Amino acid sequence: MGRGGGRGFGKRRGGGGGGGRGQGHTTGAFSRDFKRQKPNEWGADRAPRDHRTGGSAQGGFNDVKKENEAFEAYYKAQKIVPEEEWETFLESLRSPLPMTFRINGSGKFATQMRDQLEGTLFAQLMRETANSETGTVDEELRSVPPPTPLAWYPERLAWQFNYSRAQLRRLPVLQGIFDFIKNANELGSISRQEAVSMIPPFFLDAQPHHRILDMCASPGSKTFQILERMHGEMLEGASKMPTGFVVANDVDLKRCNLLTHQTKRANSPTLLVTNHEAQNFPVIRSPTGEKFEFDAILCDVPCTGDATMRKAPDIWNRWTPGNGNGLHPLQLKIALRGAQLLKVGGRLVYSTCSLNPIENEAVVAALLKETDGALELLDVSAELPDLKRSPGLCEWQVWDKFGYHPTLDGPEQKYKLCETMFSSDETKNMPLERCLRLLPHHQDTGGFFVAVFQKTKDIDVEEEPVRPPKERLKVELTVDAKEHVSLSYDTFKIFKKNAQPVHIEVDEKGEYLLPHRGPSGPKGGTKWLGIDPVLPVNDEKVINSIFDVYGMDRELIPLHKNCVTRTTDTTRPKRVYIITDGMRQYLACDDREQLRVTACGLKAFERQEIKEQVKDQEAGQVCDFRLTQDGMPMIFPFVNNRIVRPTLEDYKTILERRTLAFELNAEAPERAVVSCAETKAALLAITLGCCVLVPRDEDLAAIGATKADLAIACWRGRTSCNLLVSKVETIHFVDKLKTALMPAPTDAMET
């Protein structure tokens, strides 16, 4: 999903002004639709909106006058584009942005979806386009180019096409493509995301054991990519949980909630969502004083977004030379904080969707200078070799509303300028050409800027001071029967209400365990108003029932250490989330509650209590916590009990009908009944409660799927087995089956 539509143009955020996309004047379809809650549908009386413009197909983009003399004068002076390419650059900026999407995840289903797209929908378009040239099909198809994969994106899993919504609706051959994009995006199979926005996560080189910080994460498209990389080992079918974690931070609480929703489809226990100003992101230290540093940090900072004109054409009318000057100090503060939090040897990726060198090279140069050799600007020309890029600038000009200023010391009037904005002899000697400047006319995209750093030595970190508790003297006078007076005294420490130090325990491996924290806020909960604490679920009755009923191995998946809840009563948690080893230690060491955590981990279990009299009637052990479908891809490799292997026919039936009765009921003859006696016997052999249905090995082999791919959560009742999967997710599984059962394409596109 594109980023320009969610950013403020030349305005700072509310609530301190940092750490996320702008909350000022927003542009583009994304923010407008969410803010005003427009229905996601087209009425007969409404003109279809053009996906490339944010306006309607009958207006919007073409209604805007795409000219701005100040813009042209400013960027000609900056020489961001070679003179011979200037007109091509402007022509590209004035044209609508193509739609791009990427297929989520990797592995067999991702490549199968790609192959089916190439061999069916896209191949059909190519055939009909070829027929149109002979005059046998609608002549409008002659001008319709086929979708093309992004040249630099691995395995052809990202695609681009340049059709308006009007074309998608008017030309039948394109209707299938439109329906696919719409449905697959809703189901989570693909993500609509601007092409250049996909680039920064590749330079982080994320690994499953890494600690990663996305400082300005909302709306979450880049975070989603990072989460996919964290699960590289799991995607290959290995039953191994990642040990690292990803902190996705944003300054705006509402956007944190949106971020959580957008990344939910990743189903990852590595995700930790926080709500802080990025430039003041807290430093967490262990009880021994060790600082928790990050292996990789993404600083995709708030910016003016003037490289998104193709998507937000109203920027043409609002652009002024000084727009980027107001954001430069904040961008530098965020980048500097990122450098402080980065471990030695780790990577920091700084990016904007702006063309302005004040927001780009000037920030990079100031960061190199202020860190005094602790950061190295990397040459990443060998990475993503098919990505066309221009080198960064080593000198640039500074303008404001009064015009061009060669130096900060000049006598002329100036507005919102500072020393770090200006290039100098020192910046000319910096390797700023190693920055990546992506221009719209290079590969028919939006504009973008990326700089990749590696930390070479430690940097002093500014931290919130720890205020020692106040000491008071307690004096006690006593008078005995003989009226002798005695005096005693003692000193004691005064803490803030319920803010006594929390003792952090360690396990047999020396790893920190998450403590039970008492309420520390004025109205209970955490000190952050409205934020529930993250509490460990280690009640033996709860944990042992999950281990025993589902047959999980404590050594392979340490639920007794890594399960958390936001429910105050941890003996009866409503929802149980699983987190990674690294996240558990990180949260455990936050003894001062510096982190404002809005979401964490993967929802793996939900309480669904079985009545005591029912438990007494069951021959075996039952569990009050059912598996969630959200957690199934991650949890299933560790589940050994309560797995039923139905025939493919029964599996498809329960997906379509949502229930399978054990016996035919004359009063409800329309209910589907288990067709296989072996499947029925397996279901009746287990006690009431949650179970997992997975097609049999021979069926999985025939469709090229793994058990985890098609494992679904169900509830074994007294008379039937019922699906515990949402309707949207059910459609996703049905589509998976259809894709897997389709014959291999024989008319694939040439690549």
VOKENU-357763 format. One line per 4 residues: number of its first residue (from 1); their letters; for each residue x, y, z of C-alpha. Coordinates in nm, 2 decimals, padded with zeros to 4 digits. Layout:
REM VOKENU-357763
NUM	a	X,Y,Z  ... $
REM end
This chain:
REM VOKENU-357763
1	mgrg	00.00,00.00,00.00  00.14,00.33,-00.10  00.29,00.56,00.16  00.24,00.91,00.02 $
5	ggrg	-00.13,00.91,00.07  -00.08,00.87,00.45  00.18,01.14,00.50  00.14,01.50,00.58 $
9	fgkr	00.29,01.74,00.32  00.51,01.99,00.49  00.34,01.96,00.83  00.45,01.80,01.15 $
13	rggg	00.26,01.55,01.35  00.05,01.63,01.65  00.16,01.52,01.99  00.53,01.62,01.96 $
17	gggg	00.57,01.60,01.59  00.78,01.30,01.53  00.81,00.93,01.47  00.54,00.86,01.21 $
21	rgqg	00.37,00.98,00.90  00.22,01.32,00.89  -00.12,01.39,01.04  -00.17,01.72,00.87 $
25	httg	-00.32,01.76,00.53  -00.34,01.41,00.39  -00.37,01.30,00.03  -00.45,00.99,-00.17 $
29	afsr	-00.73,00.74,-00.15  -00.59,00.55,00.14  -00.62,00.80,00.42  -00.93,00.96,00.28 $
33	dfkr	-01.12,00.64,00.26  -01.03,00.53,00.62  -01.08,00.87,00.77  -01.43,00.93,00.62 $
37	qkpn	-01.52,00.56,00.63  -01.63,00.55,00.27  -01.78,00.21,00.17  -01.55,-00.01,-00.03 $
41	ewga	-01.79,-00.05,-00.32  -01.90,00.12,-00.64  -02.26,00.23,-00.69  -02.43,00.27,-01.02 $
45	drap	-02.46,00.64,-00.96  -02.09,00.68,-00.88  -01.80,00.71,-01.12  -01.54,00.44,-01.05 $
49	rdhr	-01.23,00.58,-00.88  -00.90,00.55,-01.07  -00.66,00.34,-00.86  -00.37,00.53,-01.00 $
53	tggs	-00.49,00.88,-00.90  -00.71,00.87,-00.60  -00.97,01.05,-00.81  -01.24,00.93,-01.04 $
57	aqgg	-01.18,00.79,-01.38  -01.37,01.09,-01.52  -01.17,01.35,-01.33  -00.93,01.40,-01.03 $
61	fndv	-00.59,01.35,-01.18  -00.66,01.53,-01.50  -00.84,01.81,-01.32  -00.51,01.92,-01.15 $
65	kken	-00.28,02.15,-01.33  00.05,01.97,-01.31  00.28,02.27,-01.34  00.47,02.46,-01.08 $
69	eafe	00.74,02.71,-01.18  00.90,02.71,-00.84  00.93,02.33,-00.84  01.10,02.33,-01.18 $
73	ayyk	01.33,02.61,-01.09  01.43,02.45,-00.76  01.50,02.10,-00.89  01.68,02.22,-01.20 $
77	aqki	01.91,02.42,-00.96  01.96,02.10,-00.75  02.06,01.90,-01.06  01.89,01.59,-00.93 $
81	vpee	01.83,01.49,-01.30  02.07,01.52,-01.59  01.97,01.80,-01.82  01.91,01.57,-02.11 $
85	ewet	01.66,01.37,-01.90  01.47,01.67,-01.75  01.17,01.67,-01.99  01.13,01.29,-01.96 $
89	fles	01.14,01.33,-01.58  00.87,01.59,-01.58  00.66,01.39,-01.83  00.68,01.09,-01.59 $
93	lrsp	00.58,01.30,-01.29  00.27,01.42,-01.48  00.15,01.07,-01.57  -00.05,00.84,-01.34 $
97	lpmt	00.13,00.60,-01.12  00.10,00.23,-01.22  -00.06,-00.01,-00.98  00.19,-00.25,-00.82 $
101	frin	00.14,-00.55,-00.59  00.35,-00.82,-00.44  00.26,-01.18,-00.36  00.29,-01.22,00.02 $
105	gsgk	00.53,-01.48,00.17  00.74,-01.72,-00.03  00.76,-02.09,-00.09  00.53,-02.32,-00.29 $
109	fatq	00.20,-02.13,-00.26  00.36,-01.80,-00.35  00.52,-01.94,-00.66  00.21,-02.14,-00.75 $
113	mrdq	00.00,-01.82,-00.74  00.26,-01.65,-00.96  00.26,-01.93,-01.21  -00.12,-01.95,-01.22 $
117	legt	-00.14,-01.57,-01.28  00.12,-01.59,-01.56  -00.04,-01.89,-01.72  -00.41,-01.79,-01.69 $
121	lfaq	-00.51,-01.43,-01.64  -00.20,-01.27,-01.79  -00.16,-01.52,-02.07  -00.53,-01.47,-02.16 $
125	lmre	-00.47,-01.10,-02.19  -00.17,-01.15,-02.41  -00.37,-01.38,-02.64  -00.67,-01.14,-02.67 $
129	tans	-00.43,-00.84,-02.72  -00.27,-01.04,-03.01  -00.62,-01.11,-03.15  -00.71,-00.74,-03.13 $
133	etgt	-00.43,-00.66,-03.37  -00.60,-00.87,-03.63  -00.93,-00.69,-03.58  -01.12,-00.98,-03.41 $
137	vdee	-01.14,-00.82,-03.06  -01.22,-00.47,-02.92  -00.97,-00.22,-03.07  -00.91,-00.06,-02.73 $
141	lrsv	-00.72,-00.38,-02.63  -00.44,-00.28,-02.88  -00.32,-00.01,-02.63  -00.33,-00.24,-02.33 $
145	pppt	00.01,-00.37,-02.24  00.04,-00.69,-02.04  00.14,-00.68,-01.66  00.51,-00.70,-01.61 $
149	plaw	00.71,-00.82,-01.31  00.93,-00.57,-01.13  01.28,-00.64,-01.28  01.46,-00.61,-00.95 $
153	yper	01.22,-00.80,-00.72  01.32,-01.17,-00.65  01.14,-01.46,-00.81  00.90,-01.24,-01.01 $
157	lawq	00.68,-01.21,-00.70  00.60,-00.84,-00.75  00.40,-00.71,-01.05  00.31,-00.38,-01.21 $
161	fnys	00.04,-00.27,-01.46  -00.10,00.06,-01.59  -00.47,00.01,-01.63  -00.73,00.26,-01.50 $
165	raql	-01.03,00.13,-01.31  -01.24,00.23,-01.60  -01.05,-00.01,-01.83  -01.06,-00.28,-01.57 $
169	rrlp	-01.44,-00.26,-01.56  -01.50,-00.19,-01.93  -01.28,-00.46,-02.09  -01.40,-00.81,-02.00 $
173	vlqg	-01.05,-00.96,-02.03  -00.93,-00.72,-01.76  -01.22,-00.80,-01.52  -01.05,-01.12,-01.40 $
177	ifdf	-00.73,-00.93,-01.31  -00.93,-00.67,-01.13  -01.13,-00.93,-00.93  -00.81,-01.11,-00.84 $
181	ikna	-00.64,-00.79,-00.71  -00.94,-00.70,-00.51  -01.01,-01.04,-00.35  -00.64,-01.14,-00.30 $
185	nelg	-00.57,-00.81,-00.13  -00.86,-00.86,00.11  -00.76,-01.22,00.18  -00.39,-01.13,00.24 $
189	sisr	-00.25,-01.33,-00.05  -00.11,-01.01,-00.20  -00.02,-00.66,-00.08  -00.09,-00.35,-00.29 $
193	qeav	00.22,-00.15,-00.23  00.41,00.11,-00.43  00.71,-00.04,-00.60  00.97,00.19,-00.45 $
197	smip	00.82,00.14,-00.10  00.93,-00.23,-00.13  01.30,-00.14,-00.15  01.42,-00.05,00.20 $
201	pffl	01.35,-00.38,00.37  01.58,-00.56,00.13  01.88,-00.36,00.25  01.82,-00.45,00.62 $
205	daqp	01.93,-00.81,00.56  01.69,-00.93,00.83  01.76,-01.28,00.99  01.53,-01.48,01.22 $
209	hhri	01.76,-01.41,01.53  01.78,-01.04,01.47  01.64,-00.75,01.68  01.49,-00.51,01.43 $
213	ldmc	01.34,-00.16,01.49  01.11,00.01,01.24  01.10,00.36,01.38  00.82,00.51,01.18 $
217	aspg	00.63,00.19,01.08  00.27,00.28,00.99  00.08,00.18,00.78  00.29,-00.14,00.80 $
221	sktf	00.38,-00.25,00.44  00.75,-00.25,00.50  00.71,-00.41,00.85  00.51,-00.69,00.68 $
225	qile	00.81,-00.75,00.45  01.05,-00.76,00.74  00.83,-01.01,00.93  00.84,-01.23,00.62 $
229	rmhg	01.21,-01.23,00.63  01.21,-01.32,01.00  01.04,-01.65,00.91  01.27,-01.77,00.64 $
233	emle	01.34,-02.10,00.83  00.97,-02.16,00.91  00.87,-02.10,00.55  01.08,-02.40,00.45 $
237	gask	00.88,-02.62,00.68  01.13,-02.65,00.97  00.97,-02.66,01.32  01.19,-02.39,01.46 $
241	mptg	01.06,-02.07,01.61  01.25,-01.74,01.53  01.43,-01.60,01.83  01.45,-01.24,01.73 $
245	fvva	01.18,-00.97,01.71  01.06,-00.67,01.52  00.96,-00.35,01.70  00.71,-00.15,01.48 $
249	ndvd	00.68,00.20,01.63  00.46,00.49,01.54  00.39,00.82,01.72  00.02,00.81,01.66 $
253	lkrc	-00.19,00.56,01.86  -00.46,00.53,01.60  -00.20,00.45,01.34  -00.05,00.19,01.57 $
257	nllt	-00.39,00.01,01.57  -00.40,00.03,01.19  -00.04,-00.10,01.18  -00.14,-00.40,01.40 $
261	hqtk	-00.43,-00.47,01.16  -00.22,-00.45,00.85  00.05,-00.68,00.98  -00.19,-00.93,01.14 $
265	rans	-00.18,-01.13,00.82  00.19,-01.21,00.88  00.08,-01.43,01.18  00.41,-01.36,01.35 $
269	ptll	00.52,-01.40,01.72  00.81,-01.16,01.64  00.59,-00.85,01.62  00.60,-00.58,01.89 $
273	vtnh	00.40,-00.26,01.83  00.49,00.05,02.03  00.37,00.40,02.05  00.65,00.66,02.09 $
277	eaqn	00.81,00.96,01.92  01.08,00.80,01.72  01.34,01.06,01.81  01.28,00.97,02.18 $
281	fpvi	01.25,00.60,02.15  01.35,00.45,02.49  01.67,00.27,02.57  01.61,-00.06,02.75 $
285	rspt	01.89,-00.20,02.97  01.92,-00.53,03.15  01.96,-00.55,03.53  02.34,-00.57,03.47 $
289	gekf	02.33,-00.25,03.27  02.37,-00.41,02.92  02.19,-00.20,02.66  01.95,-00.38,02.43 $
293	efda	02.07,-00.28,02.08  01.92,-00.36,01.74  02.08,-00.56,01.46  01.90,-00.35,01.20 $
297	ilcd	01.69,-00.03,01.20  01.47,00.12,00.94  01.43,00.50,00.95  01.15,00.56,00.69 $
301	vpct	01.11,00.92,00.82  00.82,01.17,00.79  00.88,01.38,00.48  00.71,01.62,00.24 $
305	gdat	00.64,01.33,-00.01  00.70,01.54,-00.32  00.82,01.23,-00.50  00.47,01.09,-00.48 $
309	mrka	00.32,01.35,-00.72  00.21,01.07,-00.96  -00.01,00.94,-00.68  -00.10,01.26,-00.51 $
313	pdiw	-00.12,01.53,-00.79  -00.25,01.80,-00.56  00.11,01.84,-00.44  00.17,02.03,-00.76 $
317	nrwt	-00.04,02.32,-00.63  00.09,02.31,-00.28  00.46,02.27,-00.33  00.70,02.55,-00.22 $
321	pgng	01.08,02.55,-00.20  01.08,02.57,00.18  00.86,02.27,00.24  01.14,02.03,00.34 $
325	nglh	01.32,02.28,00.56  01.07,02.24,00.85  01.11,01.86,00.86  01.49,01.85,00.83 $
329	plql	01.56,01.88,01.21  01.31,01.61,01.30  01.45,01.38,01.03  01.80,01.43,01.16 $
333	kial	01.69,01.36,01.52  01.52,01.04,01.43  01.81,00.92,01.22  02.05,01.01,01.51 $
337	rgaq	01.84,00.82,01.76  01.84,00.52,01.53  02.22,00.53,01.51  02.24,00.54,01.90 $
341	llkv	02.01,00.23,01.93  02.20,00.03,01.66  02.46,-00.23,01.76  02.81,-00.22,01.62 $
345	ggrl	02.81,-00.40,01.29  02.44,-00.35,01.24  02.27,-00.17,00.95  02.07,00.15,00.95 $
349	vyst	01.85,00.22,00.64  01.74,00.59,00.60  01.46,00.65,00.35  01.22,00.91,00.23 $
353	csln	00.97,00.95,-00.05  01.10,01.30,-00.12  01.32,01.44,-00.40  01.45,01.72,-00.18 $
357	pien	01.83,01.70,-00.09  01.75,01.90,00.23  01.55,01.59,00.35  01.80,01.35,00.20 $
361	eavv	02.17,01.41,00.14  02.17,01.70,00.39  02.04,01.46,00.67  02.29,01.19,00.56 $
365	aall	02.58,01.43,00.57  02.48,01.58,00.91  02.43,01.23,01.05  02.78,01.12,00.94 $
369	ketd	02.93,01.44,01.09  02.75,01.42,01.42  02.83,01.05,01.48  03.20,01.13,01.43 $
373	gale	03.30,00.82,01.23  03.07,00.58,01.41  02.87,00.53,01.09  02.99,00.42,00.75 $
377	lldv	02.78,00.50,00.44  02.77,00.17,00.25  02.81,00.11,-00.12  02.51,-00.11,-00.20 $
381	sael	02.54,-00.10,-00.58  02.59,-00.48,-00.59  02.26,-00.54,-00.41  01.94,-00.55,-00.61 $
385	pdlk	02.15,-00.51,-00.93  01.85,-00.47,-01.16  01.73,-00.17,-00.97  01.80,00.15,-01.17 $
389	rspg	01.93,00.43,-00.95  02.11,00.77,-00.95  02.39,00.85,-00.72  02.34,01.09,-00.43 $
393	lcew	02.45,01.46,-00.45  02.76,01.59,-00.29  02.65,01.95,-00.31  02.31,02.12,-00.32 $
397	qvwd	02.14,02.45,-00.27  01.93,02.58,00.02  01.61,02.77,-00.06  01.32,02.91,00.14 $
401	kfgy	01.03,03.14,00.07  01.27,03.43,00.02  01.48,03.25,-00.24  01.82,03.09,-00.26 $
405	hptl	02.08,03.13,00.02  02.44,03.04,-00.05  02.53,03.04,00.32  02.36,03.06,00.66 $
409	dgpe	02.56,03.38,00.75  02.44,03.60,00.46  02.27,03.93,00.55  01.95,03.85,00.36 $
413	qkyk	01.62,03.75,00.53  01.58,03.37,00.60  01.31,03.14,00.73  01.36,02.82,00.92 $
417	lcet	01.71,02.75,00.82  01.99,02.58,01.01  02.36,02.50,00.96  02.31,02.13,00.89 $
421	mfss	02.10,02.20,00.57  02.40,02.35,00.38  02.66,02.16,00.18  03.02,02.25,00.23 $
425	detk	03.38,02.14,00.14  03.34,01.87,00.41  03.02,01.73,00.24  03.20,01.73,-00.10 $
429	nmpl	03.45,01.49,00.05  03.19,01.25,00.19  03.09,00.95,-00.02  02.74,01.07,-00.06 $
433	ercl	02.73,00.93,-00.41  02.67,00.59,-00.24  02.31,00.71,-00.16  02.03,00.58,-00.39 $
437	rllp	01.81,00.83,-00.56  01.53,00.66,-00.75  01.36,00.88,-01.01  01.01,00.82,-01.16 $
441	hhqd	01.13,00.79,-01.52  01.39,00.52,-01.46  01.15,00.23,-01.41  00.80,00.39,-01.42 $
445	tggf	00.77,00.43,-01.04  00.74,00.70,-00.78  01.05,00.88,-00.66  01.24,00.76,-00.35 $
449	fvav	01.57,00.81,-00.16  01.76,00.54,00.03  02.09,00.56,00.23  02.24,00.25,00.40 $
453	fqkt	02.48,00.28,00.70  02.68,00.04,00.90  02.78,00.11,01.26  03.15,00.08,01.32 $
457	kdid	03.18,00.20,01.69  02.97,00.29,01.99  02.79,00.62,02.02  02.69,00.79,02.35 $
461	veee	02.32,00.75,02.41  02.09,01.01,02.57  01.87,00.83,02.83  01.59,00.94,03.06 $
465	pvrp	01.76,00.98,03.40  01.67,00.74,03.67  01.55,00.94,03.96  01.64,00.77,04.29 $
469	pker	01.36,00.72,04.54  01.33,00.99,04.81  01.45,00.89,05.16  01.26,00.97,05.47 $
473	lkve	01.33,00.94,05.84  01.08,00.76,06.05  01.10,00.85,06.42  00.91,00.67,06.70 $
477	ltvd	00.88,00.79,07.06  00.77,00.55,07.33  00.68,00.62,07.70  00.69,00.34,07.95 $
481	akeh	00.49,00.31,08.28  00.77,00.49,08.46  00.74,00.77,08.21  01.08,00.70,08.07 $
485	vsls	01.10,00.83,07.71  01.28,00.63,07.44  01.35,00.72,07.08  01.40,00.50,06.78 $
489	ydtf	01.43,00.59,06.42  01.46,00.42,06.08  01.52,00.54,05.72  01.29,00.43,05.44 $
493	kifk	01.25,00.50,05.07  00.94,00.66,04.91  00.84,00.53,04.57  00.57,00.65,04.34 $
497	knaq	00.24,00.47,04.39  00.29,00.10,04.31  00.62,00.17,04.14  00.86,-00.04,04.35 $
501	pvhi	01.14,-00.21,04.16  01.04,-00.53,03.99  01.26,-00.83,04.05  01.35,-01.00,03.72 $
505	evde	01.42,-01.37,03.75  01.64,-01.57,03.52  01.60,-01.93,03.40  01.85,-02.22,03.39 $
509	kgey	02.00,-02.07,03.08  02.05,-01.73,03.23  01.77,-01.57,03.02  01.54,-01.31,03.17 $
513	llph	01.18,-01.41,03.25  00.89,-01.18,03.22  00.78,-01.08,03.57  00.43,-01.03,03.71 $
517	rgps	00.38,-00.66,03.75  00.13,-00.50,03.98  -00.08,-00.20,03.86  00.13,00.11,03.84 $
521	gpkg	-00.10,00.36,03.67  -00.34,00.61,03.85  -00.64,00.39,03.75  -00.46,00.05,03.75 $
525	gtkw	-00.29,-00.10,03.45  00.04,00.04,03.33  00.16,00.40,03.38  00.04,00.45,03.02 $
529	lgid	-00.33,00.55,03.04  -00.54,00.31,02.85  -00.26,00.05,02.78  -00.29,-00.29,02.95 $
533	pvlp	00.02,-00.45,03.09  00.19,-00.74,02.92  00.18,-01.02,03.17  00.32,-01.38,03.16 $
537	vnde	00.09,-01.68,03.15  00.28,-01.94,03.35  00.00,-02.07,03.57  00.08,-02.45,03.58 $
541	kvin	-00.28,-02.55,03.54  -00.32,-02.35,03.22  00.01,-02.43,03.07  00.01,-02.80,03.16 $
545	sifd	-00.33,-02.85,03.01  -00.22,-02.70,02.68  00.10,-02.90,02.67  -00.07,-03.23,02.76 $
549	vygm	-00.39,-03.20,02.55  -00.21,-03.08,02.23  00.10,-03.30,02.29  00.36,-03.02,02.27 $
553	drel	00.72,-03.05,02.38  00.84,-02.80,02.63  01.19,-02.80,02.49  01.08,-02.72,02.14 $
557	iplh	00.82,-02.46,02.22  00.86,-02.31,02.57  00.51,-02.19,02.63  00.57,-02.17,03.01 $
561	kncv	00.82,-01.89,02.93  00.69,-01.72,02.62  00.31,-01.70,02.66  00.17,-01.36,02.76 $
565	trtt	-00.17,-01.20,02.80  -00.32,-00.85,02.85  -00.58,-01.00,03.10  -00.51,-00.90,03.46 $
569	dttr	-00.61,-01.25,03.60  -00.34,-01.46,03.44  -00.50,-01.78,03.58  -00.80,-01.73,03.34 $
573	pkrv	-00.66,-01.53,03.05  -00.91,-01.45,02.77  -00.64,-01.46,02.50  -00.29,-01.61,02.51 $
577	yiit	-00.02,-01.47,02.29  00.31,-01.64,02.21  00.63,-01.43,02.18  00.99,-01.51,02.10 $
581	dgmr	01.28,-01.56,02.33  01.43,-01.23,02.23  01.11,-01.03,02.28  01.05,-01.19,02.62 $
585	qyla	01.39,-01.08,02.75  01.34,-00.73,02.60  01.00,-00.69,02.77  01.13,-00.84,03.09 $
589	cddr	01.41,-00.58,03.12  01.17,-00.29,03.08  01.14,-00.27,03.46  01.06,00.11,03.45 $
593	eqlr	00.77,00.06,03.20  00.93,00.28,02.94  00.78,00.09,02.65  00.42,00.18,02.55 $
597	vtac	00.32,-00.15,02.40  00.00,-00.15,02.20  00.03,-00.51,02.06  00.28,-00.80,02.09 $
601	glka	00.32,-01.15,01.97  00.08,-01.39,01.80  -00.26,-01.48,01.93  -00.22,-01.86,01.97 $
605	ferq	-00.50,-01.96,02.21  -00.83,-01.84,02.32  -01.03,-01.94,02.63  -01.34,-02.15,02.55 $
609	eike	-01.43,-02.31,02.88  -01.60,-02.65,02.89  -01.85,-02.70,03.17  -01.73,-02.91,03.47 $
613	qvkd	-02.01,-03.16,03.43  -01.91,-03.21,03.07  -01.55,-03.26,03.17  -01.65,-03.53,03.42 $
617	qeag	-01.83,-03.72,03.14  -01.52,-03.72,02.92  -01.29,-04.02,02.93  -00.97,-03.81,02.86 $
621	qvcd	-00.83,-03.48,02.95  -00.98,-03.16,02.81  -00.85,-02.81,02.77  -01.02,-02.48,02.82 $
625	frlt	-00.81,-02.31,02.55  -00.86,-02.36,02.18  -00.61,-02.31,01.91  -00.66,-02.00,01.69 $
629	qdgm	-00.64,-02.00,01.32  -00.41,-01.69,01.34  -00.16,-01.89,01.53  -00.20,-02.22,01.34 $
633	pmif	00.08,-02.18,01.08  00.33,-02.11,01.36  00.19,-02.35,01.63  00.09,-02.65,01.42 $
637	pfvn	00.45,-02.79,01.37  00.46,-02.84,01.75  00.12,-03.00,01.79  00.12,-03.38,01.81 $
641	nriv	-00.22,-03.47,01.95  -00.58,-03.40,01.84  -00.49,-03.40,01.47  -00.75,-03.57,01.24 $
645	rptl	-00.67,-03.65,00.88  -00.99,-03.64,00.68  -01.03,-03.72,00.31  -00.99,-03.43,00.07 $
649	edyk	-01.37,-03.46,00.01  -01.45,-03.41,00.38  -01.19,-03.14,00.41  -01.35,-02.94,00.13 $
653	tile	-01.70,-03.00,00.26  -01.62,-02.86,00.61  -01.47,-02.55,00.44  -01.78,-02.50,00.23 $
657	rrtl	-02.05,-02.60,00.48  -01.86,-02.50,00.81  -01.99,-02.81,00.99  -01.98,-03.19,00.95 $
661	afel	-02.24,-03.39,01.14  -02.15,-03.74,01.27  -02.49,-03.88,01.18  -02.76,-03.79,00.94 $
665	naea	-03.04,-03.60,01.12  -03.39,-03.64,00.98  -03.48,-03.30,01.13  -03.19,-03.13,00.95 $
669	pera	-03.13,-03.33,00.63  -02.95,-03.04,00.47  -02.66,-03.07,00.71  -02.34,-03.22,00.57 $
673	vvsc	-02.23,-03.55,00.72  -01.89,-03.70,00.74  -01.85,-03.93,00.44  -01.55,-04.14,00.56 $
677	aetk	-01.60,-04.39,00.84  -01.23,-04.36,00.93  -01.25,-03.99,00.97  -01.57,-04.02,01.18 $
681	aall	-01.40,-04.27,01.41  -01.10,-04.05,01.45  -01.32,-03.75,01.55  -01.52,-03.96,01.80 $
685	aitl	-01.20,-04.10,01.95  -01.09,-03.76,02.09  -01.26,-03.57,02.37  -01.47,-03.26,02.33 $
689	gccv	-01.28,-02.95,02.24  -01.05,-02.81,01.98  -00.89,-03.03,01.71  -00.69,-02.98,01.39 $
693	lvpr	-00.80,-03.11,01.05  -00.53,-03.17,00.79  -00.57,-03.35,00.46  -00.41,-03.69,00.43 $
697	dedl	-00.05,-03.73,00.31  -00.14,-03.87,-00.03  -00.37,-03.57,-00.09  -00.11,-03.32,00.02 $
701	aaig	00.15,-03.48,-00.20  -00.09,-03.46,-00.50  -00.14,-03.09,-00.46  00.21,-03.00,-00.35 $
705	atka	00.12,-02.87,00.00  00.26,-02.92,00.35  00.05,-03.00,00.66  00.10,-02.65,00.80 $
709	dlai	-00.03,-02.50,00.48  -00.37,-02.65,00.51  -00.41,-02.71,00.89  -00.75,-02.57,01.01 $
713	acwr	-00.88,-02.53,01.36  -01.21,-02.71,01.44  -01.43,-02.78,01.74  -01.52,-03.14,01.81 $
717	grts	-01.87,-03.12,01.96  -02.11,-03.40,02.07  -02.28,-03.44,01.74  -02.06,-03.26,01.49 $
721	cnll	-01.73,-03.11,01.40  -01.74,-02.73,01.34  -01.50,-02.50,01.17  -01.32,-02.23,01.39 $
725	vskv	-01.21,-02.03,01.09  -01.35,-01.69,00.99  -01.54,-01.66,00.67  -01.27,-01.45,00.51 $
729	etih	-01.00,-01.69,00.60  -01.22,-01.98,00.48  -01.23,-01.82,00.14  -00.85,-01.80,00.15 $
733	fvdk	-00.83,-02.17,00.21  -01.08,-02.25,-00.06  -00.87,-02.04,-00.30  -00.56,-02.22,-00.19 $
737	lkta	-00.71,-02.55,-00.27  -00.84,-02.43,-00.61  -00.49,-02.30,-00.69  -00.33,-02.62,-00.59 $
741	lmpa	-00.57,-02.84,-00.77  -00.55,-02.65,-01.10  -00.34,-02.81,-01.37  00.00,-02.66,-01.43 $
745	ptda	-00.02,-02.37,-01.68  00.10,-02.46,-02.03  00.07,-02.12,-02.18  00.29,-01.92,-01.94 $
749	met	00.41,-01.57,-02.02  00.76,-01.53,-02.15  00.99,-01.37,-01.89 $
REM end
